[in-house]
């Protein structure tokens, strides 16, 4: 039996697990759980007790799946991102995870997160991809952007404008409403100033969305066969769905064909960000990549380690 590894991406809204052989990248298992670690923590930036309980239960499940497949806990990599970078009681949570589960969480900064995402994206795209492109990974707390051409990274940044974060700032009765769009746009425009300046100089022709909300955008097109490693998304179809979904109350958005229930609440904030980038930068081509942080971690940290003599 080949040796396997597990990579857990502990996001603000969603926890994900990838299990792959160490010898060669292969998705043997991919789990996704709507943990909501950042729920109730956006304003005070303090992890709530119930959210930590949900996270512990999810990580216990991930650990059990990995061990059942014959994994060694020393090859279990748990990566904390936006909410764990910011939460005042993050260290207490990390201690609890280690004491109860024997899992050590490594918290990475926004730039390292962007680098892993870029590595994942690059390994999902068709060969000889030379278009100047902007990668966008929308999380619950932060959004990572990577501007690149060929093999050269031109700009990278992590902005605290994730879906859960924006919802905490701009909502009506804790849900999206079209009345918040003006304030939302003004806030995001200010946060994006440096990003938009860099992009207007480099002129990317493609926006590449990494996993997460972009997976749902693809599923709204009702494509059979599951998500590929990468593919183009019809921009006009995306904008049609966005217009329809923005006008729906949460209860109807949950039941919309192709919508994942756990994404329904923050999905309008994610699509707002996508549409804004497309519009501001006059980008006409939109792609999806199913690879992101987890896959990038494997290609960056583990591929090199197993290739050593």
N, C-alpha and C positions, 0 to 999 in steps of 0.2 A: 504494500500500500504506500502510495506517495505521501510525503509529508505535506500537511496542509497548514494554512494560516487563516486567521480571522481578522478582518478590519472593520471596526465599528465606528461609524460617523455619528457623533452625539450632537445633533443639531438642536436649535432652539425649539423647533416644533416637532421634528421627526427624528427618530433614531433609525439607522440603517446598518445592516450587517452584510458583509461580503465574505464568503469563504472560497478560497482558491488554493490549488496546489502551489507550493513554493517553487517547484521546478519550472513551471510554465503557467502563464496567466490563463485561468479558465474559471468562469463563474459557476461553481458547484452549488452555491446557495446564495440567494439574495433576499433578505427579509427587510421589511419596512414597517415601522410601528409609530402611530401618532401619539407620542409620549407627552408632548406639550410641556417640556421642562421649563420653558420660559413663561408659561401662563401665570399671570399675576405678578410677574417679576420685571415688567418693562419700566415702570415708573420708579419704584424703590430699588430696583436691581438687586433683589434678594430672592433667592430660590424659596418657593413655598414648600411646606412639609409634604403636602399631597403630591406635588410635582416630583419631589425627590423619591417618594415611595413608588410612583409610577416608573421612574427611571430605573430604580433598583430592580423592580420586577421585570422590566424589559431586559436589562442586562443579565439577569439570572436566566431568562429564557435563551438569550443569545449564547451564554456560556454553556448551557445544557445542550443546545443544538450542536455546538462546536465539539464538545467532548464526546457526544454520541457518535459523531462522525470520525472519531479517533484523533482529534486534535490535542495538542499539548498547550496548556494555558500560557506557557512561555511564548507561544506564537500567536497570542491574542493581543491585538493592538487596538486600544480604545482612544479615540481622538476627540478632544473637546474643542468647540469653536466659540461663536459669538457670546452666547449667554454665560458660558463658563469663563470666558475672558473677563466679563464685566461684573458678575455677581459677587457681592460682598462676602457671601458665605460659601463660595465655591470650594474653598479648602476643606471645609467641614464635610461637604458632599463627597469630595474625592477620598477623604479618609474613610468615610462610611462604605463607599464602594470597595475600597481595598480591604477593609476589615471584614466585611460580610461576604465578599465574592472573590477576593484575591486578585482583582483586576486593577491594574494601575493605569489611570487615565493621564494622557499627556495633553496639555492644553497648548495649542499652537496660536501664533498671532495671525492677524489678517493677511499679511504678505505671504507667510508660509502656506496658509490655506489657499491663497490664489495660485501659488506655485504648484501645489498638488493638483488643483483643479485643471490648470493648464496642461500638466503632464498627462492627466487622464484624457482630456479632450484631444490632445495631439495624437494619442494612440487609438482614437476612435475614428478619425477622419480618413477619407480616401487618401491614398498615396499622392505625393507631389502636390499637396495643397499649398498653393502660393498666394492665394487671395489675402489681402490685408483684412483681418477679421477681428471682431470684438467678442470675447467670451463673456457670458453673463451667468452667474450662478446665484439664484435668489433663495436665500434662506429665511428663517423666521426672524433672525436678529440682524443679520448683515447680508450685503450683496457684494460678491467679488466680481471684479472686472479685470480682464486681461486683454490688452491690445497687442496683436502680433502680426508679423508678416513673415512667411516662410518659417524659419527656425528662430527668428529674432523676436524677443519680447520687447515691445516699444514702451509699454506703460502697464502698470498694475496697481490696483487699489482695492481696499476693502472699506465699504461705506455702511454705516449703521442705519440702513433704510430697508431692512427686511420686512416681510409681510406682517408678522406679528407686531413688530416695532411700529410700523405705520398705522396698523389698526388701533394700537393703544393711543395714538395721537390724534387720529382722524376717523371718527366713527359716530354713528347716531344709535343710541341704545345698544352700544357695543357691536354694531354691525356696519358694513359698508353702506353708504347712501350717496347718491349722485350729488347731494348738496355739499359734500366735503371735498369735492374735486378741486375747487379753486385753492383752498388752503393747502391741500395735499400737493398740488402742482408747485406752488410757491416754495414750500418746504423742500421738496425734492430738487427743484431747480437750483436752490442755494447749495445743497449738499453735492450736487453734480458738477459744479462750476469747473473744477480742475479736470475732471474726466472729459467733459464735453470739449474743453479747449484742446486737450491732447488728441482727441478723436477728430476734431475739425482740421487739425494739422495733418494727421496721418490718413484721413479719409477712408475708413474701413468700408468695404462694400458688403460685408456679411456680418450678421449677428448670430452667434452660436449660443444657444441656451443649454445649460447643463442640467440634466435630470430634473428632479423636483417638479416645480410648476410647469416646466416645459414638457414633461412627460404627460401631464394632464392636457396641455394644449394639443399635443399630438393625438391623444386618445379622443379628443372632441371631434377629430376628423374621422373617427370610427374606422381606423385602419386595422385590417385583420393581421394575425400572426405575431402580435406583441411588438414591443419597441426594438428597433434595430440598434446597432452600435451608434450609427449616425444616419441622418437623412434630412432632406429639405422639408420644410413646413410651408404650406400655402398661406401666404400673408393675408390675402383677401378673406379666406375662410376664417383665419384666426380673428381678424377684425370684426367679422360678422358675429362670431360667437361672443366676442368681448362686448359688443354693443348690446346684445341680447341679455347676457348674464349681468351686466352692470345695472340693468333696470329691474332685475328680479329680486324679490326679498329672499333672505337666506333660506327659508323653507322650500322655496321653489328651486333655488340654485342647487341645493343638495340632490334633488331628483333629476337634474338636467342630464341627459344621456352623455356618458363618458366622464362625468364628474366623480371624483373620489370624495366621499363625505367629509373626511378629515381636512380636505383642502378647501372646501366650499366657502368657509368664513374668510380666509385671507386671499383667496384666488383673485378677487377684483383688484387688490393692491398689487399683486404680482403682474397681472396683465396691464395695469396702469403703467408700471415701470417699463415693461416691454414695449408697449405702444409709444411711450415717450421717447425712448432711445431710438426706435425706428424713425419717428417723426423728426426729432431734433437733428439727427445725423443723416436724414434722407436715405436710409438704408432700405433696399428693396428685397434683399435676400435673407431669409430666416432659416436657420438649421437647428436641429435637435441632436444632442449627444447624450447617450445613456451613461457615459463615463463621466466621473467627477472626482471628488476628493478621494474616495476609497481606492478607485482604480489608479489614480495618480500616485497615491502613497505606495501601492504595490510596485509600480514601474519605477518610482524614484528611490524608495528605500529597500525594497526586497529583491527586485530583479538584480540589482548590482551585487547584493550580498550573496545570492545563490550562485552567481556567475564566478565568484572568486574561487581560485584553486584551493 
